[in-house]
């Protein structure tokens, strides 16, 4: 066990995303496959244009909904998934939940 003042190593978010992209069968059809992961997981979104650039890749992606559902179902907080930011995914999931409960 590390001393209280030592920090535990946290996996690099881009590295984790890379593993996800190459371990899920549906990602073979993802338009982001082969893209720079930093586009979807920048250290910090600097401008709205940064976010929009990542979302633009997702726009016509054939697995966009699958990607979005994967991020929501696995409570992934960081990055652009299925063309949505964390806050957009939270709002989408809330609407989805309400719709499913009403059905």
C-alpha positions as CSV (number, residue, x, y, z in Angstrom):
1,X,0.0,0.0,0.0
2,X,1.4,3.4,-1.0
3,X,2.2,6.0,1.7
4,X,-0.6,8.5,2.1
5,X,1.4,11.2,0.3
6,X,2.0,9.0,-2.7
7,X,-0.3,9.2,-5.7
8,X,-1.7,6.0,-7.2
9,X,-1.0,5.6,-10.9
10,X,-4.2,6.4,-12.9
11,X,-4.4,4.9,-16.4
12,X,-4.0,7.4,-19.2
13,X,-7.5,8.2,-20.5
14,X,-6.4,8.1,-24.1
15,X,-4.8,4.7,-23.5
16,X,-8.0,3.4,-22.1
17,X,-10.0,4.8,-25.0
18,X,-7.6,3.2,-27.4
19,X,-8.1,-0.2,-25.8
20,X,-11.9,0.2,-25.9
21,X,-11.8,1.1,-29.5
22,X,-9.9,-2.0,-30.5
23,X,-11.5,-4.5,-28.2
24,X,-15.2,-4.0,-29.1
25,X,-16.5,-5.7,-32.3
26,X,-18.7,-2.7,-33.2
27,X,-15.7,-0.4,-33.3
28,X,-14.5,-2.0,-36.6
29,X,-17.0,0.2,-38.3
30,X,-16.4,3.3,-36.3
31,X,-15.3,6.3,-38.3
32,X,-13.0,7.4,-35.4
33,X,-11.0,4.2,-35.7
34,X,-7.5,5.2,-36.6
35,X,-8.1,8.9,-35.6
36,X,-6.0,10.7,-33.1
37,X,-7.6,9.7,-29.7
38,X,-6.6,13.1,-28.3
39,X,-9.3,14.6,-30.6
40,X,-12.0,12.8,-28.5
41,X,-10.1,13.1,-25.2
42,X,-8.2,16.3,-25.2
43,X,-6.6,17.1,-21.9
44,X,-9.0,20.0,-21.6
45,X,-11.5,21.3,-24.1
46,X,-10.1,24.7,-25.0
47,X,-12.9,25.9,-27.3
48,X,-16.3,25.0,-28.6
49,X,-14.5,24.3,-31.9
50,X,-12.5,21.5,-30.3
51,X,-15.6,19.8,-29.2
52,X,-17.3,20.3,-32.6
53,X,-14.4,18.9,-34.4
54,X,-14.7,15.6,-32.5
55,X,-18.4,15.6,-32.9
56,X,-18.1,16.1,-36.7
57,X,-16.3,12.7,-37.0
58,X,-19.3,11.1,-35.2
59,X,-21.9,12.7,-37.4
60,X,-22.2,10.1,-40.1
61,X,-20.7,7.2,-38.1
62,X,-22.7,3.9,-38.6
63,X,-22.1,2.9,-35.0
64,X,-22.8,6.3,-33.4
65,X,-25.8,5.0,-31.4
66,X,-24.0,1.9,-30.2
67,X,-21.0,4.1,-29.1
68,X,-23.3,6.5,-27.3
69,X,-25.1,3.7,-25.5
70,X,-21.8,2.1,-24.6
71,X,-20.6,5.3,-23.0
72,X,-23.9,5.9,-21.1
73,X,-24.3,2.2,-20.0
74,X,-20.7,2.2,-18.7
75,X,-20.9,5.6,-17.1
76,X,-18.0,7.0,-19.1
77,X,-17.6,10.6,-18.0
78,X,-14.8,11.9,-20.2
79,X,-14.6,12.5,-23.9
80,X,-16.9,12.7,-26.9
81,X,-18.8,9.4,-27.4
82,X,-21.5,8.9,-30.0
83,X,-21.2,12.6,-30.9
84,X,-22.0,13.8,-27.4
85,X,-20.1,15.3,-24.5
86,X,-20.6,14.1,-20.9
87,X,-23.4,16.6,-20.2
88,X,-25.1,15.9,-23.5
89,X,-25.0,12.1,-22.7
90,X,-26.4,12.7,-19.3
91,X,-29.4,14.7,-20.7
92,X,-29.9,12.0,-23.5
93,X,-29.9,9.2,-20.9
94,X,-32.4,11.0,-18.8
95,X,-34.7,11.4,-21.8
96,X,-34.1,7.8,-22.7
97,X,-34.9,6.6,-19.2
98,X,-38.1,8.6,-19.1
99,X,-39.2,7.3,-22.5
100,X,-38.5,3.7,-21.4
101,X,-40.4,4.1,-18.2
102,X,-43.4,5.5,-20.0
103,X,-43.5,2.7,-22.5
